[in-house]
């Protein structure tokens, strides 16, 4: 067993499983370090241990001690109480005994003389005498090692209350005594849409399978939002935009791209507040808040239909784009116009003016993520989808207008820190 997050494996505690099945039962037989737990001894083995000169060593495992103690008391109860009166030692029925006849008569007459006669003081039982019978002596110096370990390693090495609650069968004191837990089994459930009652998620019924028969994830039906900076013209003396240190008090332009995953063209409307919420108010302007995005088509259909020639450019977010100046005649951002548009994606320009972020120089420290710039945007989609309606004796195909609106927070970058003037 291994953890993909911290690269921990069971080999770190000396555990190596013989097979990949019944992991839970194999884990129950192992101790921290790889040694196998001691199994409770049978009555015959316990007599051999008692006759031997060497005394057994008590096991620290609570399950083994309890199992040995239960086995010992079961043997004492069976030895002290009489066996079934109708059965002989060989296992056959005995009807010649007076006790057997009295019990048979009580069964047919309804009088429980036999039961009243049998009630009496139970035979005394002796207590366990050694470790093989479940005896566990308390040693006053048993906790000295734990006290010294906590003194040297500190509080961080001890197990928390939540960890000890999860492992009540083997209550650990320190973190190195924690045992790996198996993943609890969960119920496989199907989920439906609240509006149209369509099945959204339906897993396979097999216990060993983790696949889904139906898996309609929301990310496959809403536009993908991408953002990258629009660098200033190379002819100007303005430095390039760094997302880790955004300049303040001057406009910065970004390219906001929305990619349509649907097979129908959509009309998108973007809305945001003029100033962001929070301690520092940054000004945000979307130059083209309304635009259309074309339908998404299969790339293989497009390639085969045009004899292998691609009719649209691929979206490349790693390329650097520069804004052109009026003297150079390059491409400039204009209000109400999209920056770029292709088959199933459209790019618009967003202008941001960052406010000053920093300390006042009077010993005031900045809060965590205070310099992070995030823009909340309301995305509203409208499109017409093909639907089939069942009428009397026939099926009619038509168009149905649909609408979807949701909020999305776009992470831009970090604002350059500086010292604020004290007012």
C-alpha positions in Angstrom: 0.0 0.0 0.0 1.2 3.5 -0.9 0.1 7.1 -0.7 0.3 9.1 -3.9 0.3 12.4 -1.9 3.2 12.0 0.5 4.9 8.9 -1.1 4.4 6.9 2.1 4.3 3.1 1.8 3.7 0.2 4.2 7.3 -0.8 3.9 8.2 2.2 6.1 6.6 0.3 9.0 7.8 -3.1 7.9 4.5 -4.3 6.4 4.6 -6.5 3.2 1.5 -8.3 2.2 1.5 -11.8 0.7 -1.4 -11.1 -1.7 -3.5 -8.2 -2.9 -6.7 -9.7 -1.6 -8.2 -9.6 1.9 -6.0 -6.6 2.9 -8.1 -5.9 6.0 -7.5 -9.4 7.4 -3.8 -9.3 6.7 -3.5 -5.9 8.4 -5.3 -7.2 11.5 -2.6 -9.9 12.0 0.4 -7.5 11.8 2.0 -5.2 14.3 3.9 -1.9 13.7 7.3 -3.2 12.6 6.1 -6.2 10.7 5.9 -8.8 13.4 2.9 -11.1 13.5 0.5 -10.9 16.4 0.4 -13.8 18.8 -2.7 -16.0 18.4 -4.5 -17.2 21.5 -3.4 -20.7 22.6 -5.8 -23.6 22.8 -6.5 -25.4 26.2 -4.1 -28.2 25.4 -1.3 -25.8 24.5 -2.1 -23.8 27.6 -1.5 -26.9 29.8 1.8 -27.5 28.1 2.9 -23.9 28.8 1.8 -24.2 32.4 3.9 -27.4 32.8 6.9 -25.8 31.2 9.5 -24.0 33.3 9.5 -20.9 31.2 6.6 -18.4 31.7 5.0 -16.9 28.6 5.5 -13.2 28.0 2.4 -11.1 28.1 1.3 -9.7 24.7 0.6 -6.0 24.5 -2.1 -6.5 21.9 -5.6 -6.0 23.4 -7.4 -8.3 21.0 -5.0 -11.2 21.7 -5.3 -10.7 25.5 -9.1 -10.5 25.3 -9.3 -13.6 23.1 -7.1 -15.6 25.5 -9.2 -14.5 28.5 -12.5 -15.3 26.8 -11.2 -18.8 25.8 -10.1 -19.4 29.4 -13.5 -18.5 30.9 -15.4 -20.5 28.3 -13.4 -23.5 29.4 -14.2 -22.8 33.1 -17.9 -22.4 32.4 -18.1 -25.6 30.4 -16.2 -27.5 33.2 -18.3 -26.1 36.0 -21.8 -26.5 34.5 -23.2 -30.0 33.8 -23.7 -31.0 30.2 -27.0 -31.7 28.5 -28.7 -34.4 30.6 -30.2 -36.0 27.5 -26.8 -36.6 26.0 -24.2 -39.2 26.9 -20.5 -38.5 26.7 -20.5 -40.4 23.4 -23.1 -38.0 21.9 -26.1 -40.4 21.9 -29.4 -39.7 23.8 -29.9 -41.3 27.3 -33.5 -41.9 28.4 -32.8 -44.2 31.4 -31.5 -41.4 33.6 -33.9 -39.9 36.2 -32.9 -36.4 35.2 -33.7 -37.2 31.6 -37.1 -38.6 32.5 -37.9 -35.6 34.7 -37.0 -33.1 32.0 -39.1 -35.0 29.4 -42.1 -35.0 31.8 -41.7 -31.2 32.4 -41.7 -30.6 28.7 -45.1 -32.4 28.1 -46.9 -31.4 31.4 -45.8 -27.7 31.4 -44.4 -28.0 34.9 -40.9 -26.8 35.2 -40.0 -29.1 38.2 -36.7 -29.9 36.5 -35.9 -26.3 35.9 -36.6 -25.3 39.6 -34.7 -28.3 40.8 -31.7 -27.5 38.7 -31.4 -23.9 39.9 -28.7 -23.5 42.5 -25.5 -21.8 43.4 -23.1 -21.9 40.4 -19.8 -23.7 40.9 -16.9 -21.4 41.8 -14.4 -20.6 39.0 -10.8 -19.9 39.5 -9.1 -16.8 38.0 -6.5 -16.8 35.2 -3.1 -17.6 36.5 -0.7 -16.8 33.6 -0.4 -14.8 30.4 -1.7 -17.8 28.3 -5.0 -17.5 30.2 -5.3 -13.7 29.7 -3.6 -12.5 32.8 -1.9 -9.1 32.4 0.0 -7.6 35.3 0.4 -3.9 35.6 4.0 -2.7 35.8 4.6 0.6 37.5 7.6 1.2 35.2 5.7 0.4 32.0 5.0 4.1 31.3 8.6 5.3 31.9 9.5 4.7 28.2 6.5 6.7 27.0 7.2 9.6 29.4 10.8 9.7 28.3 9.8 9.6 24.6 7.4 12.4 25.0 9.9 14.5 26.8 12.5 14.1 24.1 10.3 14.2 21.0 7.8 16.7 22.2 4.1 17.2 21.8 4.2 16.9 18.0 5.1 13.2 18.2 1.9 12.3 20.1 -1.3 11.2 18.4 -4.2 13.6 18.3 -7.6 13.0 19.8 -9.2 12.5 16.4 -6.5 9.9 15.4 -7.0 7.9 18.7 -10.8 8.0 18.2 -10.4 6.4 14.7 -8.3 3.6 16.1 -10.1 2.6 19.3 -9.2 -1.1 18.8 -5.5 -0.2 18.8 -5.3 3.1 20.8 -2.0 4.7 19.9 -0.1 7.1 22.0 2.5 8.4 19.5 2.4 9.1 15.8 4.7 6.2 14.9 2.2 3.8 16.4 -0.6 4.8 14.1 -1.9 2.1 11.8 -3.0 2.6 8.2 -6.8 2.3 7.9 -8.6 0.9 4.9 -10.9 3.0 2.9 -14.5 2.5 4.1 -17.0 1.2 1.6 -19.6 3.7 0.4 -22.9 3.3 -1.3 -23.0 3.9 -5.0 -25.8 6.4 -5.8 -27.2 7.9 -8.9 -27.9 11.6 -9.1 -30.6 13.3 -11.1 -31.1 16.9 -12.2 -33.6 18.7 -10.0 -35.2 20.5 -12.9 -35.5 17.9 -15.7 -34.9 14.8 -13.6 -32.3 13.6 -16.1 -29.7 11.2 -14.8 -26.4 13.0 -14.3 -24.2 10.4 -12.5 -24.8 6.6 -12.6 -21.9 4.3 -11.5 -21.6 0.7 -12.5 -23.2 -1.7 -10.0 -20.1 -3.9 -9.7 -18.3 -3.5 -6.4 -14.8 -3.9 -7.9 -15.5 -1.3 -10.6 -14.9 2.4 -10.2 -16.3 3.4 -13.6 -19.5 5.2 -14.4 -22.1 4.3 -16.9 -23.3 8.0 -17.1 -21.1 10.8 -16.0 -22.3 14.3 -17.1 -19.8 16.7 -15.4 -20.7 20.4 -15.4 -17.2 21.4 -16.6 -18.0 19.6 -19.9 -21.1 21.9 -20.5 -19.9 25.3 -19.5 -17.3 27.5 -21.3 -13.6 27.2 -20.3 -12.3 30.5 -19.1 -8.6 31.4 -19.8 -6.7 34.6 -19.1 -3.3 35.9 -20.2 -1.8 39.4 -20.2 -1.8 41.6 -23.3 1.7 43.1 -23.4 2.2 46.7 -24.3 3.7 47.6 -27.8 7.4 46.9 -28.1 8.1 50.5 -29.3 7.0 52.0 -26.0 9.1 52.2 -22.8 6.5 50.4 -20.7 7.9 47.2 -19.2 6.2 43.9 -19.8 3.4 42.8 -17.5 4.5 40.3 -14.8 1.7 38.4 -13.2 3.6 38.0 -9.9 4.1 41.8 -9.6 1.3 43.7 -11.3 2.0 47.4 -11.5 -0.3 49.8 -9.7 -2.2 53.0 -10.7 -1.9 52.4 -14.5 -4.2 50.4 -16.8 -3.3 46.8 -17.6 -5.0 44.9 -20.4 -5.7 41.1 -20.3 -7.1 38.7 -22.9 -10.1 36.8 -21.6 -10.9 33.7 -23.7 -14.0 31.6 -23.5 -14.1 28.2 -25.2 -17.5 26.6 -26.0 -17.7 22.8 -25.4 -21.3 22.5 -26.7 -22.3 21.5 -30.2 -24.5 24.6 -30.5 -23.6 28.3 -30.9 -24.1 30.3 -27.7 -24.5 34.0 -26.9 -22.5 35.0 -23.8 -23.0 38.1 -21.6 -20.3 38.9 -19.0 -20.9 41.2 -16.0 -18.7 42.3 -13.2 -18.6 45.1 -10.7 -16.7 48.2 -11.6 -14.5 47.9 -8.4 -13.6 44.6 -6.7 -14.6 44.0 -3.2 -12.2 43.8 -0.3 -9.7 46.0 1.4 -8.2 47.2 -1.8 -10.6 48.3 -4.6 -9.3 47.5 -8.1 -11.0 49.0 -11.1 -12.2 46.4 -13.7 -13.6 47.1 -17.2 -14.7 44.5 -19.8 -14.5 46.2 -23.2 -16.9 43.8 -24.9 -19.3 42.3 -22.4 -21.6 40.6 -25.1 -20.4 38.3 -27.9 -21.2 35.1 -29.7 -19.2 31.8 -29.7 -19.5 29.2 -32.4 -20.4 25.6 -32.0 -17.9 23.0 -31.2 -17.5 20.2 -33.8 -15.5 17.0 -33.8 -11.9 17.5 -35.0 -12.0 14.3 -37.0 -15.1 15.5 -38.9 -13.5 18.8 -39.6 -10.3 17.2 -40.9 -12.0 14.6 -43.1 -14.5 17.1 -44.5 -11.8 19.5 -45.7 -9.4 16.9 -47.1 -7.2 17.1 -44.1 -6.9 20.9 -44.1 -7.8 22.6 -40.8 -10.3 25.5 -41.2 -9.7 27.1 -37.8 -6.6 28.0 -35.8 -5.9 26.3 -32.6 -6.1 28.2 -29.3 -2.5 28.8 -28.0 -2.4 30.4 -24.6 1.4 30.1 -24.3 2.1 32.6 -27.1 2.8 36.2 -26.2 0.6 38.9 -27.8 1.4 42.5 -28.0 -1.0 45.5 -28.5 -0.3 47.6 -31.5 0.1 51.4 -31.3 -1.8 53.9 -33.5 1.4 55.0 -35.3 2.4 51.4 -36.2 -1.1 50.5 -37.4 -1.2 47.3 -35.3 -4.2 45.8 -33.6 -5.7 47.9 -30.8 -8.3 47.0 -28.2 -11.6 48.8 -28.9 -14.8 49.0 -26.8 -17.6 46.8 -28.1 -15.3 44.6 -30.3 -13.8 41.2 -29.7 -10.1 40.8 -29.9 -10.1 37.4 -31.7 -12.6 34.8 -32.6 -12.4 31.3 -34.2 -14.6 28.2 -34.5 -15.5 27.6 -30.9 -13.7 30.3 -28.9 -13.7 34.0 -28.5 -11.3 36.4 -26.9 -12.2 39.8 -25.4 -10.1 42.5 -23.6 -10.4 43.2 -19.9 -8.8 46.4 -18.5 -7.7 46.5 -14.9 -6.3 49.4 -12.8 -4.7 48.0 -9.6 -4.9 50.0 -6.4 -1.8 50.5 -4.2 -1.1 47.5 -1.9 1.4 47.5 0.9 2.1 48.5 4.5 1.9 52.0 5.8 5.4 51.9 7.3 4.1 52.0 10.9 4.7 48.4 11.8 1.5 47.2 10.2 1.8 43.8 8.5 -0.1 42.7 5.5 -2.6 39.9 5.7 -2.3 36.6 3.9 -3.2 36.8 0.2 -3.9 40.5 0.5 -2.0 41.3 -2.7 -3.9 38.6 -4.7 -6.0 40.0 -7.5 -9.2 38.1 -8.2 -12.1 39.2 -10.4 -15.6 37.8 -9.9 -17.5 37.5 -13.2 -21.1 36.6 -13.9 -21.3 34.4 -17.0 -24.8 34.2 -18.7 -25.2 31.8 -21.7 -28.1 31.6 -24.2 -28.4 28.9 -26.9 -31.0 26.9 -28.8 -30.7 23.1 -28.5 -32.3 20.4 -30.6 -35.0 18.5 -28.8 -37.4 15.7 -29.8 -41.0 16.0 -28.7 -43.4 13.1 -28.8 -46.9 13.9 -30.1 -49.8 11.6 -31.0 -48.4 8.9 -33.3 -45.2 10.8 -34.3 -42.0 12.4 -33.0 -41.4 16.1 -33.9 -37.9 17.6 -33.8 -37.6 21.3 -32.9 -35.5 24.0 -31.2 -35.7 24.9 -27.5 -34.2 28.0 -26.1 -32.0 27.4 -23.0 -30.3 29.7 -20.6 -27.6 29.2 -18.0 -26.0 31.7 -15.6 -23.3 31.2 -13.0 -20.6 33.1 -11.1 -16.9 32.5 -11.7 -13.9 33.9 -9.9 -10.9 34.5 -12.2 -7.4 34.6 -10.5 -5.3 37.2 -12.2 -2.0 37.4 -10.2 -0.4 39.4 -7.4 -0.2 43.1 -7.1 3.2 44.7 -6.6 3.7 45.7 -3.0 4.8 49.1 -1.9 4.7 51.4 1.1 1.5 53.5 1.5 1.6 57.1 2.6 0.2 57.7 6.0 -2.9 59.9 5.9 
